Amino acid sequence: MHSSAQNSQKVIIDTDPGVDDAFALFLALRSRELKVLAVTAVAGNVPLNVTLPNALRLVEIAGRTDFPVAAGASSPLIRKLVTAAYAHGNNGLAGVEFPAARHDAVKEPAADLICRLVRENASEVTIIGIGPLTNVALALRQDPEIVSMIR
């Protein structure tokens, strides 16, 4: 059973699930050492219209719907999006079909959510970026002061 130990580290997981990130998410969501405050999806291995539903499905499969999942950037800031469907399958999860998620992403965009959570938990939040860092870049561009507040 998941325990919210007092000494657990508060984290935001920014991800483009993908097979590799699916495993990382499952490990993080079951860890007693981490308190996941949010999961933010970003385009990367596969487009955002695939990574966001994947993130929602994965948190449900892990039995963890106790934090927001937010949609982030659908493309890089400068270059063109280059995906890796050849490695991750068209659905990002090696073609394994999972049931559709039963809950939706929050309306708050990922960059806004990152800024808000960092400000609400100053010096306590670690951002675990396991996809392209576009959402983090957008958050820092939007609110440069949070740089010193991120653990």
For each residue, the residues with C-beta under 8 A, 3 or more apart:
1:
2: 29 30 32 63 64
3: 32
4: 8 35
5: 8 32 33
6:
7:
8: 4 5 32 33 34 35
9: 33 34 35 126 151
10: 35 37 121 124 125 126 151
11: 28 34 35 36 37 125 126 127 128
12: 36 37 38 39 40 113 114 117 118 125 126 127 128
13: 24 25 28 36 38 39 40 128 130
14: 39 40 42 72 110 114 127 128 129 130 131 133 135 136
15: 18 21 24 25 39 40 41 42 51 55 130 131
16: 21 41 42 43 44 45 46 51 92 130 131 132
17: 21 22 25 41 45 51 54 55 58 92 93 131
18: 15 21 22 44 45 46 51 54 84 88 92 93 131
19: 22 23 87 88 89 92 93 94
20: 23 24 45 130
21: 15 16 17 18 24 25 45 130 131
22: 17 18 19 25 26 54 58 93
23: 19 20 26 27
24: 13 15 20 21 27 28 130
25: 13 15 17 21 22 28 29 39 55 58 59 62
26: 22 23 29 30 58 61 62
27: 23 24 30 31
28: 11 13 24 25 31 34 36 128
29: 2 25 26 36 59 62 64
30: 2 26 27 62
31: 27 28 34
32: 2 3 5 8
33: 5 8 9
34: 8 9 11 28 31
35: 4 8 9 10 11
36: 11 12 13 28 29 39 64 67
37: 10 11 12 67 117 121 125
38: 12 13 67 68 69 70 113 114 117
39: 12 13 14 15 25 36 55 59 67 68 69 70
40: 12 13 14 15 69 70 71 72 110 113 114 135
41: 15 16 17 48 51 52 54 55 69 70 71 72 105 110 131
42: 14 15 16 48 51 72 73 110 131 132 134 135
43: 16 46 47 48 51 72 73 74 75 76 81 83 132 134
44: 16 18 51 81 83 84 131 132
45: 16 17 18 20 21 51 83 84 85 87 88 92 131
46: 16 18 43 50 51 54 83 84 85 88 90 91 92
47: 43 50 51 74 81 83
48: 41 42 43 51 52 71 72 73 74
49: 52 53 74
50: 46 47 53 54 90 91 92
51: 15 16 17 18 41 42 43 44 45 46 47 48 54 55 92 131
52: 41 48 49 55 56 69 71 105
53: 49 50 56 57 100 101
54: 17 18 22 41 46 50 51 57 58 91 92 93
55: 15 17 25 39 41 51 52 58 59 69 105
56: 52 53 59 60 69 101 103 104 105
57: 53 54 60 61 98 99 100 101
58: 17 22 25 26 54 55 61 62
59: 25 29 39 55 56 62 64 65 67 69
60: 56 57 63 64 65 101 102 103
61: 26 57 58 98
62: 25 26 29 30 58 59
63: 2 60
64: 2 29 36 59 60 67
65: 59 60 103
66:
67: 36 37 38 39 59 64
68: 38 39 105 106 108 113
69: 38 39 40 41 52 55 56 59 105 106
70: 38 39 40 41 105 106 108 109 110 113
71: 40 41 48 52 105 109 110
72: 14 40 41 42 43 48 109 110 111 134 135 138
73: 42 43 48 76 77 110 111 132 134 135 138
74: 43 47 48 49 81
75: 43 80 81 134
76: 43 73 79 80 81 132 134
77: 73 134 137 138
78:
79: 76 82
80: 75 76
81: 43 44 47 74 75 76
82: 79
83: 43 44 45 46 47
84: 18 44 45 46 87 88
85: 45 46 88 89 90 92
86:
87: 19 45 84
88: 18 19 45 46 84 85 92 93 94
89: 19 85 92 93 94 95 96
90: 46 50 85 95
91: 46 50 54 95 96 97
92: 16 17 18 19 45 46 50 51 54 85 88 89
93: 17 18 19 22 54 88 89 96 98
94: 19 88 89
95: 89 90 91
96: 89 91 93
97: 91
98: 57 61 93
99: 57
100: 53 57
101: 53 56 57 60 104
102: 60
103: 56 60 65
104: 56 101
105: 41 52 55 56 68 69 70 71
106: 68 69 70 113
107:
108: 68 70 112 113 116
109: 70 71 72 112 113
110: 14 40 41 42 70 71 72 73 113 114 135 138 139
111: 72 73 114 115 135 138 139 142
112: 108 109 115 116 139 142
113: 12 38 40 68 70 106 108 109 110 116 117
114: 12 14 38 40 110 111 117 118 127 135 136 139 146
115: 111 112 118 119 139 142 143 146
116: 108 112 113 119 120
117: 12 37 38 113 114 120 121 125
118: 12 114 115 121 122 125 127 139 146 149 150
119: 115 116 122 143 146 149
120: 116 117
121: 10 37 117 118 124 125
122: 118 119 149
123: 149 151
124: 10 121 151
125: 10 11 12 37 117 118 121 149 150 151
126: 9 10 11 12 150 151
127: 11 12 14 114 118 136 150
128: 11 12 13 14 28
129: 14 133 136
130: 13 14 15 16 20 21 24
131: 14 15 16 17 18 21 41 42 44 45 51
132: 16 42 43 44 73 76
133: 14 129 136 137
134: 42 43 72 73 75 76 77 137 138
135: 14 40 42 72 73 110 111 114 138 139
136: 14 114 127 129 133 139 140
137: 77 133 134 140 141
138: 72 73 77 110 111 134 135 141 142
139: 110 111 112 114 115 118 135 136 142 143 146
140: 136 137 143 144 146 147
141: 137 138 144
142: 111 112 115 138 139
143: 115 119 139 140 146
144: 140 141 147
145: 148 149
146: 114 115 118 119 139 140 143 149 150
147: 140 144 150
148: 145
149: 118 119 122 123 125 145 146
150: 118 125 126 127 146 147
151: 9 10 123 124 125 126
